Amino acid sequence: MGLIAGAVRTWIIAQTLCTAVVATTIAQAKEPNMLIDDFSRADLVSPLGTMWRSISDQVMGGVSQGKVSRCATEDSPCLRLTGDVSLENNGGFIQASLDLTEDGSALDASSFKGIRLVVRGNEETYGLHLRTGDVTRPWQSYRAEFCAETDWEVVELPFSNFLPHRIDVPLNTRKLRRLGLVAIGRQFHAELSVKRLEFYR
C-alpha cells in the first residue's frame, strides 16, 4: 500500500507541475507583447514609469512649434502630437519623446520583432526614431517612417525597417534607450494621434 500511495502522490505532483507549465505557456501566448503605452494615465507617464516630452528644433535655433498632449477619443485615450514644422533657421522637426527606462539604462528588446502602433492623422508621413547606447550625438538615430491616415489603423514597424541616420553602427535592440514620434524634414502641419504603442513578437 505504501508503494501505491507514493506512486499516486508522485503522479499528482507531476500532473500539478504539468498543469502549471501549460497555464504559464497559455498566458505567455495570450500576452506575448510588451506595452509601451496605452495612454490610460492623464499625466502622460507611461507604464514604463517615464514621461512623454515635447521636443522641437528650437533647441538648435529653429522655429517649429509643437505640442504633446493627451486627449480622449470615441473609445479610448490617446497621445497627440500637433504643431507646425518650419525649415527656417535650419530647423525642421517636432517630436514626442519617451525614455524607455526610468534610470537611463538600456532596455533589451531583442526578443521582439519590432514596434506596433495604433495611429491616425492627417495623411502625412511621420517618423518613429530610436536611440540606443551607441548614439552619442543629438542628430543620430535609427529611423522608420509611416503614414497616418484619417482613420485608426495598426502600423507594424519591424526593427529591420529602422535605418541608421548619421551613424555607422547597426541598430542593437539590446540597447534601446529612447523613442520619438517625429514630424520632420519639410514644412507642414502635424496632427498625429496614437492610442497604443507596444513591442510585438
C-alpha angles and dihedrals in degrees: 000000000000091000092049093048090049092050091050092051090049091050092049092050091048091050091048092051091046091051091049092051092048092048091050091049092050091049091050091049091052094049107030095143133079117231116228095179142332092180094238091142117080094212095065092246110142127221085257088067094247129114130236113243134195115233128176141172088269087092086070100036100277126134104220114135120217139166134194117203143155119239139172121246129193093282110010145006122270144183118251127203110192136164146085124292115214130187093206118125090015091295130127118155149078122188146187104216131194130185110220097216132035096229098044094252123135124276115220108223096160092118091062131078097218147297126307123203134186105212148159132181146138100306093270128131117252135181136232108207127193129200124198138182088272092063111096104161129063093236095053123095146125112259141200128172135217137175118237109214124198094259126061113269139166116247121192118197112189114210087243088068093062110099123200113250116207092336128099097205116097118240111277108199091194089069106049115151109162143007131201135197102215141191103196151151106033140045110271146120113266123213112162126161123190123184100175139022125181145154108246132202 
